[in-house]
Amino acid sequence: MSSLIDARRLTKIYNVEGVATNALIEANFTIQPGEFVSIMGPSGSGKSTLLNLIGLLDRPTSGQYFFGGEDVADFSDQELTRLRNQKIGFIFQAFHLLPRATVMENVMLPLYYSSVSPREYHHRAQAVLEQIGMSHRLRHLPYQLSGGERQRVAIARALINEPSLVLADEPTGNLDSQNGKMVMDLIDELHEQGHTVIVITHETPTAEYAGRIIKLYDGRIVSDAPAEHTHQHYTK
C-alpha cells in the first residue's frame, strides 16, 4: 500500500529581521491511508509548522513532501489550493464558522470551490449533517449553538468534499471535558469508518485516541510510537 503522506527531511526555517528560527528540523515520517495519528508537543515545539506543511498551507524550506504519492514541490499555489480543497478536510480549534451563515450554509462552503454540481450541495450537506447528528440544526446560526455543536458543524464542513485526510488542529482546545470527549468520540468514529485522521494536540487524553503518537520537541521528532489508549477516562 502506498503512503498517503511521506515526509522526507522536512525542514522549515523562518527568517524574521535577519534572525533565522528553525521551526521544524528534518522531520521524517509516513502515514498510511486509514491511520489515526496524533502529533503532540508543547507550545513552540513545531506542531503548527508541521500542520501547515501537512495541510499544504505552507511550503518547506527544504526536504520533500509527498501527498498521495505526488511530490507537491512543483505545484503552483493554485494547484495546491485545489488539492487542499479536494483532499483535506480541516477542523480548527476556533471553529471558523461564518457568524451570519446558517449551519447548512457553513457546511456547504467548501463546495463552492469544488467541481461538485450546485444541484448536489444541499443533498451532500444534509447527508453529512445527518452523519454527525446535527440535521435538526440546519437553519440555526453559530451563536445559537453550544461549543460542542459548533465543532460538530466544523467536522461536517471538513467532511463535505469526502477528503482523503481529516486534519484536526487542537479540536478540543475550546471545549470542556464533556464536549471534548463527545468531539473526540465522533472523530474516532470517522476513523473507524475508514478516514485517515491526523490530530494536532498538546493534550494527552486527546492524543491517546489515535493509534500512533508522533511527539515533537524544539522542532524535532523525538518519538513515534503506538498510543497507550486510555481515552475511556477522558479528562482535561
Residue pairs with C-beta under 8 A, 6 or more apart in sequence:
1 32
1 33
2 69
3 30
3 31
3 32
3 33
3 66
3 69
4 31
4 32
4 33
4 35
4 67
4 68
4 164
4 165
4 196
5 29
5 30
5 31
5 54
5 65
5 66
5 67
5 165
6 30
6 64
6 65
6 66
6 69
7 27
7 28
7 29
7 30
7 53
7 54
7 63
7 64
7 65
7 66
8 28
8 63
8 64
8 65
8 66
9 26
9 27
9 28
9 62
9 63
9 64
10 24
10 26
10 27
10 28
10 50
10 53
10 60
10 63
10 64
10 65
11 22
11 24
11 25
11 26
11 27
11 60
11 61
11 62
11 63
12 22
12 23
12 24
12 46
12 49
12 53
12 58
12 60
12 61
13 20
13 21
13 22
13 23
13 61
14 20
14 21
14 23
15 21
22 219
23 46
23 49
23 219
24 46
24 49
24 50
24 53
24 60
24 219
25 46
25 219
25 220
26 63
26 220
27 46
27 50
27 63
27 220
27 221
28 221
29 214
29 221
29 224
31 37
31 196
31 198
32 196
33 164
33 196
34 191
34 194
34 195
34 196
35 196
35 197
35 211
35 212
36 188
36 191
36 196
36 197
36 199
36 209
36 210
36 211
36 212
37 197
37 198
37 199
37 210
37 211
37 212
37 213
37 214
38 198
38 199
38 200
38 201
38 206
38 207
38 208
38 209
38 210
38 212
38 213
38 214
38 227
39 47
39 50
39 51
39 198
39 199
39 200
39 201
39 213
39 214
39 216
40 47
40 201
40 202
40 204
40 207
40 213
40 214
40 215
40 216
41 47
41 202
41 215
41 216
41 217
42 202
42 217
43 202
44 218
45 216
45 217
45 218
45 219
46 216
46 218
46 219
46 220
47 200
47 202
47 216
48 169
48 200
49 58
49 219
50 200
50 216
51 57
51 167
51 169
51 200
52 58
53 59
53 60
53 65
54 65
54 165
54 167
54 198
55 84
55 88
55 90
55 167
56 67
56 72
56 80
56 83
56 84
56 88
57 84
59 73
64 71
64 73
65 71
65 72
65 73
66 72
67 83
67 87
68 87
68 164
72 80
72 83
75 83
81 113
85 110
85 113
85 114
85 161
86 114
86 115
86 161
86 163
87 163
87 164
87 165
88 163
88 164
88 165
88 166
88 167
89 110
89 157
89 158
89 159
89 160
89 161
89 163
89 165
89 166
89 167
90 158
90 167
90 168
90 169
91 151
91 154
91 155
91 158
91 166
91 167
91 168
91 169
91 171
91 187
92 154
92 169
92 170
92 171
93 169
93 170
93 171
93 173
93 174
94 174
95 142
95 150
95 151
95 153
95 154
95 174
96 154
97 106
97 142
97 150
97 153
97 154
97 157
98 105
98 106
98 109
98 142
99 141
99 142
99 143
100 141
101 109
101 141
101 142
102 138
102 139
102 140
102 141
103 129
103 134
103 137
103 138
103 139
103 140
103 141
103 142
103 145
103 153
104 122
104 125
104 126
104 129
104 138
104 139
106 142
106 153
106 157
107 125
107 128
107 129
107 153
107 156
107 157
107 160
108 121
108 122
108 124
108 125
108 160
109 157
110 157
110 160
110 161
111 118
111 120
111 121
111 124
111 125
111 160
111 161
114 161
116 124
116 161
124 160
125 156
125 160
126 135
126 138
128 156
128 159
128 160
129 135
129 137
129 138
129 153
129 156
131 156
131 159
132 152
132 155
132 156
132 159
132 186
133 152
134 149
134 152
134 153
134 156
137 144
137 145
137 149
137 153
142 150
142 153
145 153
146 179
147 174
147 175
147 176
147 179
148 175
148 178
148 179
148 182
148 183
151 171
151 174
151 175
151 179
151 183
152 183
152 186
155 183
155 186
155 187
155 190
158 166
158 168
159 166
159 190
159 195
163 195
164 196
165 195
165 196
165 197
165 198
166 187
166 190
166 195
166 196
166 197
166 198
167 198
167 200
168 187
168 197
168 198
168 199
168 200
169 200
170 200
170 201
170 202
171 183
171 184
171 187
171 199
171 201
171 206
172 179
172 180
172 183
172 184
172 201
172 203
172 206
172 236
173 201
173 203
175 183
176 236
177 234
177 235
177 236
180 205
180 206
180 234
180 236
181 234
184 205
184 206
184 209
184 231
184 234
187 197
187 199
187 209
188 209
188 231
190 197
191 197
197 210
199 206
199 207
199 209
199 210
201 207
203 236
205 230
205 231
205 233
205 234
205 235
205 236
206 231
207 213
207 227
208 227
208 228
208 229
208 230
208 231
209 227
209 231
210 227
211 226
211 227
212 224
212 225
212 226
212 227
213 223
213 224
213 225
213 226
213 227
214 221
214 223
214 224
215 221
215 222
215 223
215 224
216 222
